[in-house]
Amino acid sequence: MKTAIINKIRALFLTGAKYTAKELNALVGFNDSRKAISVLRSTGMKISDLRLPNHCKLYWYVPDNNQLNLWKGLNDGI
């Protein structure tokens, strides 16, 4: 799997939007975004999914709220 395709899909998820595999395929010009999602999940990226009534799955990134955020609280109390 090409790293460039995985990075494009990662960047799309980091926008906070939700996508079906078909939408991701169209956006990145790839025909198996489900494989890229699998690779991203195996690297630790939390991607949730929900089966829609039309039997497609909707995928989205779930940010880890426990990650260190160096900027959070920087301007607190000012």
N, C-alpha and C positions, 0 to 999 in steps of 0.2 A: 504494500500500500504506500502510495506517495505521501511524503511528509507534507508537501504543499497543500494537498487536499485536506488532510487532517487538520492542518493549521487554519485553513479557511473555515472549516466547519466549527472548529473551536472558537474562532473569532465571532462567528454568527451566534453561537450559544451565549457568549459573553455579553452580547448586547441585551440579553434578558428576554428575547423573543422566543416564541414557541413555534416549532416547525414539524411538519410531517416529513417522512423520508422522501416523498415525491417532491416536496418543495425544496428540500436541501439538494436533491439531485439536480433540480433545475437551476438553483442558484450557483452551484459550484461546478456544473458541467460534468458530473460524475454519475455513474449508474448504480452504485451500491453504497449509499450513505449509511445504511445500517451497519456495514462492516466498519466504517470510520467511527460510528458511535460506539461500537464494541471496543475498538482500540482506545478511544478516549476514556471509556469506563475502566478499562484495564490499567490505565495510567493514573487512575484515582479521581478523575473528573466525575462529579456526581450529576448524572443525567437521569431524570425521571421520565416516565412515559405513562400514557393513558390511552386505552383503546377507545376509539370513537365509535359512534353508532354505525358508521359506514365501514367498520372493521380496520380502518387505518389506525396507526399509532401516532399520537402527538408527543413530541419530545421537547424537553426543556432542561436547562441547567439549573441546579439548586446550589446556590453559593454556600460555602462553609462559613458559618458565622463565628466559628472558633478560630479562624485564621487571624494572625497578627495583622493589625492595620496600623501602620506607623503614623497615619494622618489623623486617625480618629482621636478626638479630644484635644487636638493641637491648639485650637482656638477657644476651648472651653474657658469660661470665666473672664473672657475679654470683653 
